[in-house]
């Protein structure tokens, strides 16, 4: 009997050890679980697989929770170091993963990434709310905040204490339990709707293609733009044609230089109407829902509007101050805009164009004015703006302005 018990214990240890080793091996392969061995510690995108994200996020949230628990369970009197600074240092792994993942979702997404984002969003929303509305954590931060002027903090430390206390208040830490529950629900809904809004916008951007098969329609365009459009067409299996997209490096030169007014209007409207085409990617209902939920959120937090909630934490302080500033700016800018419009219309009339300037014409005729007034052509400047030249120029300006010198390591 005793022998069997010993064998059972040994077997359990072996199995546990095997599972532990398997977990360690898996973690070792995930690039997020180790220091980046790259120049300047940039993310090693070539080594990151889509399957790495979710396990890394789960581990990141787990570590973050443990760090928060450590702060809460500290038996010592709350201080700047053991509470505010400890909170500031928490969540490093989660931040590391988020910085990569959410840049990818914005710039280079795919169906797999979007599926992960949909699964991840409610988890992150709950995780963030559970921390920002954690009663015990807020109590410790409040103790430091209330005693901040007696703690001999320097100006930076004082600013950090006041900022975090204010952030927790704005995120609902002071609300009663029933209102916190409502706020969590609203935050989760907004999070999912914003994700859907972004996905729709990205889909509309990627789905638009201005396909040109007549070389005459390329008239006016710089060779670099033409070559890029040919390369895009080749990638899309449209050899012998040119494809322009709504990505800025493709769209802006087309609006600036293409002589074909009808095609300029087409690409401009393609950009302007993203999410507003009455199709599966339409964002009208989503935008309306987000507005209503934001108003509800503002109300729960004691603000008369969402604008008041957002601006309260900024220099302007109130929506009314922002309106005053914008009207002041508008009055100063309007005469200049009218003058520019008149200049552009004069060019149209001089060239025999029998039409009034439209928004889609603005870039094209602004470029003509630059050429006429300053003999400036952006496409001729670009060859001088290589990465090395721009970098050296940036360093030169920093040296001239601030006396900073840079030496290559």
N, C-alpha and C positions, 0 to 999 in steps of 0.2 A: 504494500500500500504506500509506504514511505518512498519506495523506489519509484513508483508511478508518479507520485506527486513531484518528486525531483525532476523526472523526465519532462513532465508537463511544464514546469517552470523554465527549464532549459529551452524547450521548444518555443515557448512564448517569447523568451529573450531573443532567440534566433530570428523569429518572424518579425518582431518589433525592430530589430537591428536591420533586417533586410529592407523593411518599409522605410526606415529612416534613411538608409543609404540611397534608396531609390529616389526619395524626396530630395536629398542633398544633390544627387546627380542631376535631377531635373532642374533644380534651382541654379546649379552651376551653368547649365546650358542657356538659361534665360538671361539675356544681356542686362536686364534691369536690376538683377540681383548682385551685380559686381560693379566695380569702378570702371568707367569707360576708359579703355586704353587707346585713346585717339588724341590727335593734336587738339589742344584747348578743351579737351573733355567734351567734344560735341557728340551727340548720340550716334552710335554706329548703325545707321539705317540699313546698311547691307547685311547686318547680322540679326536684325530684329524681324521675327516672323509674326504674322498676324495672330498665331496661337499663343504668343508670349503675353499679349496684353491682359486678357482676363485674369490669369493666375497672378500676374504682377499687381493688378489693381486689388484683387482680393487680399493678397499679402500686405499691400500698402495700407489698406483700410484696417487690417488686423493690427499691424504695427502702430498705426496712428491711435487706435483705440487703447492699446496697451500703454502708450505714452501719456495719453490723457488720464487713464486710470492711475498711473504712477503719480501724476500731479495731485489728483483728488485724494488719493490715499496717503499722501505725505502728512505725517502727524505733526510736523513742525509748523510754527506760525508762518502764514503766507508772507513771502518776501518777493522782491523783484526777481531774484535769481531762481528761486524754487517754484515760482508760479508763472509770472509773465514771460520771463526769458525762456523757461522750460516749454511754455506753450508756443512761443515764437519759433523754437527749434523743432517742434514736433511736426510729423507728417512729411518729412523730407523725401522718403521713398515715393509716397503718393504724388507729391508735387513733381518729382522726377519723371514719373510715368505719364502724368497728366500733360506735362509740357510737350511731350512727344506725340501722344495719342490725339490730343485735340487740335494740334497743328496739322496732323495728317487728315483728320476728318474735315478740316476747312479747305485743305489744298489738294489732297491726292487720295480721295476716298474711293471705296469700292463697296460692293454688296456685303462682303464679309465684315468690313470695318463698320458699316452702317448697322449691321445686325448686332455687333458688339456694343455699339453706342446705345442702341435701343434697350438692350439688356442692362447696360451699365448705368444709364441715366437715373432710374429710380433708386438704385443702390447708392449712388453718390449723393443724390438729393437727401436721402434718409440719413446717410452718414454725416453729412455736413450739418443738417438740422439737429441731429442728436447731440452734436458737439456744441453748436452755437446756442442751443437751448438747454444745455446741461446745467441744472440748478447748482450742483456742488462746485463745478468748475467756475461758474459765474460768481458764486459766493467768495471764493478765494481771490479772484481778480478784483472784486469789489472791496475786499479788505485792503488790498494793496492800493487801490484807487483812493479810498477814503483817507489813507495814511500817507499818501504820496508826498505831501509837503513836509513831512517829518522824517522822511527816509534818506535824506541827503542824496537824492538822485541828481544826475547831471541832466542837462537840457534834452539830450537825446532819449535817455531812459524815461524821463517825464513824459515826453511826447509819445513814446511807445505805450506807456501805461494808459494815458488818456485816450489814445486811438483805439486800443483793444477794448477798453471799457465801453467806449462809444459804439464800436462795431457790434459788440454783444447786445447792447440795448437796441440798436437798429435791426438786429436779426431776430429779436423777439425774446431775449433772455428774461426780460422783466414782465412778460405777459403771464396772466393766469393760465392754468393747465388747459382749459377748454379752448382758449384763444390760440395757444401754442399748437394744439392738435389741428385746428382749422388752418393755421398758417402753414403747417407741414404739408397738409393736403394741397393747399394752393400752390406752394413751392414745387411740389411733385408734378402737378398738372402743367405749370408754366414751363418747367424743365423739359417735359416731353413735347410740348407744343413748339418750343423754341428749336428743339432738335428737328422736328418735322418741318418747320419753316425753313431751316437751313438746308435740309436735305432737298426740299423742293426747289429752292433757289439754285443749289448746285446742279441739280438735274436739268433745270431749264437752261443753265449756262452751258452745260456739257452737250445738251441735245441740239443746240442751235448750230447750224453750219451754213455759211454763205459760200455756195459752190459756184465757181466761175470756170467756164470752159471756153470763153472768148477772150483772147489776149487783149483785145481793144479795151475791155472793161478794167484792165489793170493800169490804164494810162494815168500817169501822175504819181504812181506809187514808187517809193525807193526800192532799189534792187533787193535790199535786205528783207523787206516785207514780202516781196514776190517770192524769193527763195524759201522763206519760212512757210509761206502758204503752200508752195509746191511740196515741201517736206511733209506738211500736215496731210495733204491730199494723198501722198504716197503711203503714209501710215494707215490711212483709212481705205486703202485699196482703190483710190480714185486717180490712178496714174494719168498724167497728161492734163490734169486739172489743177485748180488752185482753191484751197479751202481756208476761209477766214472764220475765226471763232469769236466768242464774246470775252475771251481772255484779253486783258488790257494790252499786252504787247502785240496782239494781232489786231484788235479793234481800233485802238487810238490812232495808229499810223494810217489806217484805212480812212477814218473820219477826217484826218488832217490832209491827206494827199490825193485820195481817189477822185478823179474828175467826174465819174458817174454819180450824179446826184441821187438817182433812184436807188442805187445800191447803198449809198451812204445812209439814206433814210431807212432802208431795210435793216441794216446792222444796228443802227441807233435804236429803232423801235424794238428790235429783238432783245436788246439790253434793257430798255425801259420797261418792257412788258413782262419781264420774268416774274413768274408767280401770279400773273394776272391774265391768263389765257383761257380760263374756264375749263381746264383739263384736270387730270389727276394730280398735277403739281400746283394747282391754284392755291394761293395763300390767303385769299380774302377772308374766309371764315376763320382760319387759324389766327390771323391778325386781330380780328374782332374778339375772339375768345381771350387772347393774351391781354388785350386792353382791359376787358372786364375783370379778369383775374388780378391784374396789376392794381386796379382800383380797389378791389376787395382786400388785397394785401396791404395797401396804403391805409385803408380804413382800420384794419386790425391793429396796425402799428400806431394808430392815432394821428394820421395825417389826412388832410382834406382832399388830397389828390396824389397820384403816383409821381407827378412832376414835383410836388412839394417834398415828397419823400426822397427822391433822388438828389434834388438840388440842395436840400437842407445840409448835406454833408460836403458841399462845395463852397467856393468863395462867394458866389452870387447869393446864396442862402434862400432866396425865394424865386418862384416862377415870374413874379412881377418884375423883379430886377433883371432877369434874363430878357423879358419882353422889352423893357426899356432900352437895354443894351442893343438888342437886335434892331429895334426901330431907329436908334441913333446910327447904327452901322448902315442900315437900309437907306436912310436919308443921304448919307455921305456917298454911298456906292451907286445909287440910282442914276445921278447925272453922268457919271463915268460910263456906266453900262449903256446909257442912251447914246452917248457920244460914240462908243465903240460900235453900237448897232448901226448908227448913221454912216459911219465909215464903211462898214461891211456892205450896207445897202447901196452905197455909192459905187463900190466895186462891181456889184451885181448889175446895176443899171448901166455902168460904163461898158461892161462886157456883153451887153444886150440880153441879159437874163430877164425874162418877164415874170418875175415872182418875188414875193416878199420873203425875207430871211426867216428861216424856221430853225428850231433848236438843233436839228440834225445838221444844219449848215454851219453852225458856229465855229467848230474846230477848223474847217476847211478855209473859211474866210479870215479867221484869226491868223492862220498860217500865212495867208497871202499878205496880210498887213505886216507881219514880222519881216517878210521877205522884202516888201516895198520900203518900209521905214528903216530897217536895220540891216538889210541884206543878210538876214539870218535864216539858215535852213537847219533844222534839228537833225535831219538825216546826215548832213555833212559833219556835224559835231560828234556824232556817235562813235566813229572810229577812234577818236581821241579819248573816249571814256572807257578805256579798258579797265579791268579790275585793278591791275597794278597801278595805273595812273590815278584812279579814284582813291585808292588806298593811300598812295603817297601824298596826294592832295589833301586828304583828310588829316594825315599826320602833320603836314606843313601848317595847316590852319590852326591845329591844336597847339603847335609849337609857337606860332606867332601870337595867338590870343592868350594862352595860359603859361607859356614858357615850359611846356612839357616836351621832353625829348623821348624818342622811342629807339630802342636798340634790339635788333633781332637776336633771339636766344639761340 
